[in-house]
Amino acid sequence: MLNKNGTLAIQLLTFLVVAVLSSALMLILIQTGTLSVRAGNQPSLLDTEFIPVGRQGTIAVTRFDFCRSVDEKLNCVGKTDKFNVNQEIHFRFVVESTTSYGQIQIVENYRVKDANGNIILNADTNDDFYFDIESDQTKELITINDYFVMGEPGKYTLELIVKNP
C-alpha cells in the first residue's frame, strides 16, 4: 500500500515538472522569435457590454413658461399664453437633472401640433439640442429656451422632448 502512494506521488510530481518545463520552453521559443503567435482581432471573451451598468438618475422639467421674449439671462419677459399671427412664441423651461460621474447630458427637442392634431413642426433627431455640462453637485438646474413662429390662429400643442442619454 505504501508503495502505491509513493508511485502516485512521483507520477504526479513528474507530470507537473514536465508541464512547467514545456511551458517554459514554449515561452523561450516565443521570446526568441523561433515561434510566432498570431495576434488576430478576436472579440473579447468578457464583453463588458453585457454588464447592465448604466447611467441612473432623474430628469424632470420643474418649470415651463411661454413668453413674448427671453432675455440674455434667460428670464421670461412678458409671460403669456396668447399670441398673434406670425409672432415668435418663446418658451423657457427649467430641467432638474442628477449628475453621473460629474457630468450632465441632456438632449432637447420639441414638436408642434395645430388644433386638428396635424404636426406642423416635427422633432427630427438632426434638430436635437445637446447640453453637456460638468458639475460637482449631485443635482443641477438647467434653464433652456427656444422659440417657434405661430401660423394660423388657433390652439397649438407643444410636445417637449427631454432625454438623458
C-alpha positions in Angstrom: 0.0 0.0 0.0 2.8 2.4 0.9 4.4 1.6 -2.5 1.3 2.6 -4.4 1.1 6.0 -2.7 4.7 6.7 -3.4 4.3 5.8 -7.1 1.3 8.0 -7.5 3.1 11.0 -5.9 6.1 10.5 -8.1 4.0 10.3 -11.2 2.1 13.5 -10.2 5.3 15.3 -9.5 6.8 14.1 -12.8 3.8 15.4 -14.7 4.0 18.8 -13.0 7.7 19.1 -13.8 7.1 18.2 -17.4 4.3 20.7 -17.7 6.4 23.5 -16.2 9.4 22.7 -18.4 7.3 22.5 -21.6 5.6 25.8 -20.8 9.0 27.4 -20.1 10.4 26.0 -23.4 7.4 27.4 -25.3 7.8 30.9 -23.7 11.6 30.9 -24.5 10.9 29.9 -28.1 8.3 32.7 -28.4 10.6 35.2 -26.8 13.5 34.4 -29.1 11.2 34.6 -32.2 11.5 30.9 -33.2 7.8 30.5 -32.7 5.4 33.3 -33.6 2.0 33.9 -32.2 -0.9 35.1 -34.4 -2.5 38.2 -32.9 -5.9 38.5 -34.5 -8.8 40.7 -33.8 -10.8 38.3 -31.8 -13.7 39.6 -29.7 -13.0 39.7 -26.0 -14.4 36.8 -24.1 -15.5 39.1 -21.3 -17.6 41.6 -23.2 -18.4 44.4 -20.8 -21.4 45.5 -22.8 -23.4 42.7 -21.2 -23.0 44.1 -17.8 -26.1 46.2 -17.1 -24.4 49.2 -15.5 -25.7 52.4 -17.0 -26.5 55.9 -16.1 -29.1 56.1 -13.5 -30.8 59.2 -12.1 -33.7 61.5 -12.6 -34.6 64.2 -15.0 -37.6 66.4 -14.7 -39.0 69.7 -16.1 -39.6 71.7 -13.0 -40.9 74.9 -14.6 -42.2 75.9 -18.0 -43.3 79.4 -19.3 -44.5 80.8 -22.6 -43.1 84.3 -23.1 -43.1 87.2 -25.6 -39.3 87.1 -25.4 -36.4 85.7 -23.3 -33.6 88.0 -22.3 -29.8 87.1 -22.3 -30.1 85.9 -18.6 -32.8 83.5 -19.7 -35.5 85.4 -17.9 -39.0 85.2 -19.3 -40.2 88.7 -20.5 -43.9 89.0 -20.8 -45.4 85.7 -19.7 -48.5 84.9 -21.7 -50.4 82.2 -23.4 -52.0 84.3 -26.2 -50.0 85.2 -29.3 -50.7 87.0 -32.6 -50.3 85.5 -36.1 -46.7 85.3 -37.3 -45.4 86.2 -33.9 -42.5 84.4 -32.3 -43.6 82.2 -29.5 -40.8 81.9 -27.0 -40.7 79.3 -24.3 -38.4 78.7 -21.4 -38.2 75.7 -19.1 -36.0 74.5 -16.2 -34.8 71.0 -16.2 -33.6 69.3 -12.9 -31.1 66.5 -13.6 -28.9 64.4 -11.5 -25.2 64.1 -12.4 -23.5 61.0 -13.5 -19.7 60.9 -12.8 -19.7 64.7 -12.6 -21.5 65.2 -15.9 -25.0 66.1 -17.1 -26.1 65.2 -20.6 -29.4 66.4 -21.9 -31.0 66.1 -25.3 -33.9 68.5 -26.0 -36.3 68.8 -28.9 -39.9 69.6 -29.5 -42.9 69.0 -31.8 -45.7 71.5 -32.5 -49.2 70.4 -33.5 -52.1 72.6 -34.7 -55.7 72.4 -33.4 -56.5 69.5 -35.7 -53.6 67.4 -34.4 -51.5 67.9 -37.6 -47.8 68.1 -37.0 -46.6 71.5 -38.2 -43.1 71.3 -36.8 -41.6 67.8 -36.3 -38.9 66.8 -33.9 -36.2 65.4 -36.1 -33.1 63.9 -34.5 -31.0 66.2 -36.7 -32.5 69.1 -34.8 -31.8 67.8 -31.3 -30.1 70.2 -29.0 -27.3 68.6 -26.9 -26.3 70.0 -23.5 -23.1 68.6 -21.9 -22.3 70.2 -18.6 -19.8 69.3 -15.9 -20.8 69.7 -12.3 -19.6 68.8 -8.8 -23.2 68.9 -7.5 -25.5 65.9 -7.2 -28.3 67.8 -8.9 -28.3 70.7 -11.3 -31.0 73.1 -12.6 -30.5 73.9 -16.3 -32.6 76.6 -18.0 -33.3 76.1 -21.7 -35.1 78.4 -24.1 -36.3 78.2 -27.7 -39.0 79.7 -30.0 -41.1 79.0 -33.0 -43.3 81.2 -35.2 -47.1 80.9 -35.0 -49.0 80.5 -38.2 -52.8 80.5 -38.5 -54.9 81.4 -35.4 -55.9 78.5 -33.2 -54.9 76.3 -30.4 -51.5 74.8 -30.7 -49.9 71.9 -28.8 -46.2 71.9 -27.9 -44.7 68.5 -27.1 -41.4 68.9 -25.3 -38.9 66.1 -25.6 -36.2 66.0 -23.0 -33.9 63.0 -22.7 -31.0 62.0 -20.6 -28.9 59.7 -22.8 
